Amino acid sequence: MVPETNNDLNNYITSRKRLRLAPPQPMDLPPLPFQFTASLDNPDQVRFLQSPVSSYFHFYDMELNANHDLRIQQQVIRRLIEKESELENAKRRSSQLEEKLTQINAEIYVWFDAAKNNEAVAATLRTKLDQAISTVAEGSDGCNGYEAEDAQSCCVVGSKDLADVARRWRRMCGGKEARVLLLPCRHLCLCKDCEPMTTTCPLCCSVKNASLEISI
């Protein structure tokens, strides 16, 4: 509105000054859900004045603690389950090792018995070999002091042939003690030094497939 006279203009200016000099009126704001007040002893300390907000924060703190405890319990339970699984695996492995040990012990006994039997066979063959050599040395006929152990080790020759065999054996080893058992004829007739150079048995002339050193 534009003033038309001087009085109107003066009134307009006066009202504008009055508006400028008037103190600001407080705004009508809604009340806060809680208020803060400073303690007289410690100005930095703040406390809640309304109990619902304090209860809410207390409940929230309790819920956080409960969730933390629950996570710890779950971790402990999971760790216990892992340890139980490891223990079961260890028990299973221990049982398998015990079974394997029992099997190995049984095999050891079998091989021990076989070794004892082989030693007995070797002793018998050595006795028969000594008897055959003695018979040849004395010039007796036949193979009275020597009997074949089986069909493969059969040696039926005359005294002249046995004498040739004995001389051949003595030439090969130089009179050393016979400690090598030939297979399949199972004649104990060679020493350790002569065995690598021999492909046939000097007693029965059978082809040597393998050899076994006997400790007597």
CORWO-V514236 format. One line per field, one symbol per residue. phi: phi as a letter, one per 20 degrees, with the letter a starting at -180 (. if undefined). psi: psi as a letter, one per 20 degrees, with the letter a starting at -180 (. if undefined). burial: + if it has 16 or more other C-alpha atoms within 10 Angstrom, else -. Layout:
BEGIN
phi: ???
psi: ???
burial: ???
END
This chain:
BEGIN
phi: .efedfffffffffffffffefffefeeeffffbcdbefffcfffcceedfgffffffffffffffffffffffffffffffffffffffffffffffffffffffffffffffffffffffffffffffffffffffmfemcfecdffbffefcdceffffffffffffffdmnfffcdeecefmeecceffegfeddcffedmefeeabbeddd
psi: ppqhrhghgghggghgghhhipqpqqqnqqqqhrqqqpqhgohippqqiphggghghghgghhggghghgggghggghhggghhghgghggggggghggggggggghghghgghggghgggggghgghghggghgghikqqalhjpqphahhjpnnrrhgghggggggghhgikjrppjppqqihkpnjqrhhhghjpiqpigikqpphrqpppo.
burial: -------------------------------------------------------------------------------------------------------------------------++-++-++++++-++---+-++-++-++---+-+---+--++-+++-+--++----+++++++++++++++-++----+++++-+-+--++++--
END
